Structure formats: structure tokens, C-alpha cells
Amino acid sequence: MRADSRWPLVQVVVAAAGLLLAVVPFYVHVSVVVAVMAIAVGAGGLGLGVRGLVRSPGFSVTALTGITAGGLAVLLAVVAILVDVTVPAVAPANDRHVDTPQVLDDELEVNFGAFRYRTGVGATGRTWVWESGLPITVRNKLDATRTFELTVAGFESEHRQVADASDRFTLKPGATQTIDFFAYGLSPRVAEKLKSADLRVIVAHSADTDPAATQYLGAGTETVLADQLEVKFGEPGPYSINGINVGIEVPLTLVNRLDEARTYSVEIVAMDGNVQLATGLVTEVLAPHAIGRASVTLDKMANPNATYEVLVANSYPVAEGSGT
């Protein structure tokens, strides 16, 4: 085969390779280097196509194909760089932040209270920790509702850890909330050590409240409340166990606006100004246009001035075989 006879095939292959490289940044997280490579390879295909057209005595389909593909490769690669499609956001798709120092610096303020505990003697004569807690006041520094995961630990020396506790909570923009950590499961020995322990945050993560739902074909708060679910609050009342008042029960009326059955998850919050007093969650499956009634219990809540609102609302397709 003569060398000149191979040029039409070479120019088409080079131009096509450049075109393939040029579209990669639009679909895959890659470096800007790939777009630059696409420009180089596409320009090569374009040049070879022009060379073939000039040297061909007549009309050349392969030359025109090389010119077209090479030109498109260069154009798409330049567009990819200009619109920054090759440089994705730092946060992953569900906007989850796992850099603890960054979360504490930019998103969440954490203030420790004083650890407390109370012991008692059981029927067997053994001493138990009946009640304990470390109040931690957290504040959302952001102007958006955010879900946080916090793990704290007590240390009796630089590297000797006594105990740890974790919690997950959602905060409105600028809101504060006080949460009890180490509320159960402590021995008297560990509880006594925690009284003098050096308390530290060892993990602080955060995530958007809504994308976690969309991973499962769900919808987030704004969409749910605007288009899918109506939430009506009833008159809150005391919640008692064995005649002892332990919190507030908030009745809810849930109205499914859709023409299909839907699973709804609604978290409500009791607010006193910008302070979150307590949160509670309810999950209901509602038939099309059905009106359902539910209640949310807010433990250790007795503030008569509290106002109640929806903190997070998600909805999901009803799983096959589930009832309505």
C-alpha cells in the first residue's frame, strides 16, 4: 500500500479521536488536560484534512470528514474550558462536607456545657448511672438549612480517650440548639472521668438536607411543600407516660396533593426566636389526595411560647407491595 493511500484513513481516525476526547469533559470528572489534548488532536485531524483536500485532485469525502470532525473537536474542547465543565465543584454530588476543621470553621459553631451525672442503687445493690448528659450548644453559621453529624469525645490525657458520643441534627439558617450528649450507657467509673475530661470534637460532617432524598428518586423540602404535601399543625398538648409529663405532642394533618400514593417524611421543629428547642420526625404513606393524621412527640419540651414549623420534608415513591 502506498503511503499516500493511507492518509485519508489516518486523518479521519485522528479527527475522530480528537472529537471523542472533546466530549469526555462534559460527562466525566476529568482534568482540563484532557480538553487541551482534544484541542491538539483535533487540530491535527483538521490539519490533515486540509492537507488531504489540497493534495486531492478532486472532491474528497475523507478530507471533508477530517476537517469537520477536527474542527468540532477544537470547538467543543475550547467551550469545555471556557464554561469550566472540566472543573467540578469541590463538594460531591450530594454536597456532603467531611473536612472536620473546615466544617467547624465555616459552618458549625460548637460550645460545650458542663457534664453532669447522677447515680442510684438498683435492686441488686449495684450502683448505676441513672441520669447523665453533656449539653452542647450548636449554631448553624450558614444561610441555608443544613444537616450535621457531630462526634465528641472526652480525653483524660493527650491520646487516652475515655468515651465518645455522636448525634445527627438539622439546623435552620443561623439557628442554635442545645443537645445532650452522653445521655445514656455510661458506667459510674466512666461518668466520673468525664467530669474532668478534656472534651473535643473529633468528627464534624455536614450535608444538604435535600439531595440525600433525591438519591432515591425523592423530592426535597421546597418541592414537597410547594407541590406535593400540605402540612397543618394542630394544638400542641402535654405528652405523658404513666402520668408523668415528659414532653409535648404536636398533632399534624397531612394532605397528599398528588394523583399517586407517596411516602412522606416530615421533621418538625419547635422554635423560640432563633433557638431550636426540639425536633421530631414522622413518616406516613398517603394514598392519592388522601388526608392523614399523625403526631410528633417532642421529648423534654415544655415551652409555652414555642412556635412549630416544618424543618425538613422529603417524599419518595411508594415501594412496590407496601400498603397505603
N, C-alpha and C positions, 0 to 999 in steps of 0.2 A: 504494500500500500504506500503510495506517495505521501510525503509529509504534508503537502498542501491539502490532500484529501481528508486529512484528519482535523484540520482547523474548524470546519463547521460544527463538528461534534464537540470539540473542546470548548468553543465559545458558548455554546448552549449550556453545557454542563457547568461551566464556571459561573455564568449569569444566573442559572437556576440555584446554584449553591449560595450565591450572594443573596438571592431573594428569600431563600429559606432562613438564612441567618438573620435577615432583617425583620422577619415576623416573629422570631423567637422572643424578643424582649416584651412583646405585647401580651404574651401568655405565660411566661415563666420568669420567676425571680432570678435574674442574671445580672452580671456586671455590665457596665457601659462599654467594656472592652468588646463584647460581642457585637454591639452596634457598630463600633469602629471597624471591626473585622468585616462586617457586612458591607460597609462603605468601600473598603479596599477590594473585596472580592467582587462586589457589584460593579465597581469602576473597571476592574479587569475584564469582566464579561462585556461591559459596554464598549471598552476599547477594542476588544477582539471582534465584536460585532461590527464596529465601524471599519476595522481593518478588512474584514471579510467582504463588506459591502463595497468598499473602494476597489478591492482586488478582483471582485467578481465581474465578469463581462456582462452579466445580465441581472435580472431580479433574483435575489437570494432570500428564501424564507428563513433559513437558519440564521443568517446575519441579522435580519429584522427581529427574529425571536431573541437573539442575544442582546441586541440593543434595547429592546423593550424590557426584558427581564432585568438586565443590568441597571437600566435607568430607574425602574421601580424599586430595586434593592437599595440603591443610593438614596432615593427619596424617602422610603419608609424608615431607613436607618437614621437619617437626619431628623425626621419627625420624632422618632423614638427618643432621641437625645433631647430635642427641644422641649417636648412635653414631659420629659422626666419619667417616662414609663419604666425606664430601666432602674430607677432608684425608688424602691418601695418605702412605705412608712416604716419607722423603726418598730412600731408595735406589730405583733402578729395579727392574723385576720380577726380574732375575737377581742383585740385590743386589751390583752392581758399584760400587765406590768409585773415583772418578777424580780426587779432590781430593788432589794430592800432599802439601801441607802437613798436611792432616788425617790422611792415612794414616800419615805419619811421626810425627805427634804421638800418635795414638791406637792404632795397630795394629802398626806395624813399627819395630823399633829397628835401626839400621844403623851398623856400626863398620868403618872402613877399616883394613886392614893396610898393609904396605909393598909397593909394586910391585917386581917383580924381573923380570929377563930375562937370557937367555944367548944369545950369538951363536956362529956357526960359519961356516966357509968351505966352500962347496959345490964340486962337481967342476969347475964353470966358473970358479972363483976368486971368485965373488960372495959377499959376506957376508950371511947370513940370520939371522933370529931363530929359533933352534931351540926355545926354551922360554921362556914368559913367563906372568905371572899377577899379578893383584891380589886377594889374599884379602880377602873381605868377610864379616864375621860378621853374620848377621841373626837377629833374635829376634821371634817372634810374641807380641805383648802381649795377645792376646785369649784368651778361654777356649773358643774353637772353632777347629777346623781351618780354615785359610784359604789360598787360592792368591794369590800375589803376583807382580806384574810390576815389575821394577826396571831402570831405565836410569841408568847413571852416566857421567860424562864428566870428562876432565882439561882444565884451562884453564891456559894459560901467561900470560894476563892476564885482566882482568875479563871481556872479551867475546870473547877469541880462544880457540876450542875446539880442542884438539889431536886428541882421539879420543873415541869413546863405545862403550859395550858394554852389552848387555841380557841378562837371563835371566828365566826364569819358574820358580817353585818353589812347593811346597806345604809348609806347616809345621803340625805338630800344636800344640795349645794350649800356650803357654809354651815351645815348643821353640826351640832355636838350631841354626844350621847355618852352616858356613863354605864359601863358594862362590868359585871362581876366576873373576874377570872378566879380559878382555883375554888370554885363553889362546892365541889364535892370530890370524894375519892382520896382524901388526904389521911395519912396516919398522924397521930399526935406528934411523933418524932419529926416528921417532915414539916408539919404545920409550925412547930416551934422554930425550926431552922429558917423557914420562910420569913418569920418576923424580922430577922436581922440580915436577910439575904440581899445581895446586890441584884436588883431587878433590871432586866434588859429585854429589849425587843430583839428577837433572833430571826423572825421572818415577818415581812410585811409585803403582801401582794395586793394588787387591785385589778378590777376588771369592769368593763362596761356592763350595765345591768341587762341590756337587751340582746347583744349578739350571741350570748350563751344560749338563748332560746332559739335564735334563727338557725343555729347548727342543726336543730331537729325540726326544721320546717315550721317553726313557730313564728310568732309576731311579738314585737316589743311593746312597751308601755304606751307610747304615744299612739301607735296604730290601734292597739287594743281598745283604749278608752275613746278614741275618736270614731272608730268604725265598727267595733265588734261587741263590746260589753258595756252595759250601763251598770254602775255601782251606786247603790243608795244606802246611806247609813241610817240605822235605827237609833233609838235612845239607849246609850250605854247603861249597864247596871252592874251591881256587885256580883262577883263570881265566888261561890263558897264551896268548900269541901268539908264535910262533916260539921257544918255550922260555922266554920271559920272562914272569914273573908280573906281570900288570897289574891284578889285582883279584880279586873274589870272585864266584863263580857260585852262585846260590841256586835249587835245584830246587823247583818248585811242582807240586802236584796240584790240579786244578780240577774240581769236581763240579757239574754243572748240575742243580739240583733241579726244574726246570720241565718241563712237558709239551710245551714248544715249543723250537725252536732259538733260541739267543740269542748275541749278540756281547757279550763281557765285556772290559772294560779295567781292569786291576788295576795300581796303583802300590804298590810295597812300599818300606819304609824300614828302614835299619839304624840302630839306636839304641844309644847308650852313655849310660845315665841319661836326661837330658832333652836330650841333644845328638843331632841328626840327622847321621849320618856320611855317608850317601849314599842316593840313591833310584834306583829303576829301574822301568820300565814294560813290561808285556806285554799284548798283545791277542789273544784267542782266540775263535773261533766254535765253540760246542759244540752238538751235537745234543741232543734231549730226553734227560735223565737220563744224558748221556754223562760219562765220566771222561777228562779230558785232562791231559797233562803238558807243562810248559813250564819255562823257566828265565829268570831275570833276572840280568843282569851288572851288577855294581856296580864301576865303574872306580875305581882308586886306593884300594881298600878292603882293609885287612889287619888289622883289629882283631879279635883272637880273642874278646874279651868282648862283642862286639856281639850284640844281640837283633834279631829281624826280625819285622815286623808289617805288616799292610795299612794303608796311608796313605789311599788313595782307591780305591773300587771303583764303577764305573759299568756299566750294562748297557743294551743297545739292541736293538730288533727287528732280525732279520737282513734285510739288504737283499734285495730280490727278485733272484733269479738268482745270489746268492752261494752258495758251497758250504759244506758242513758237514764 
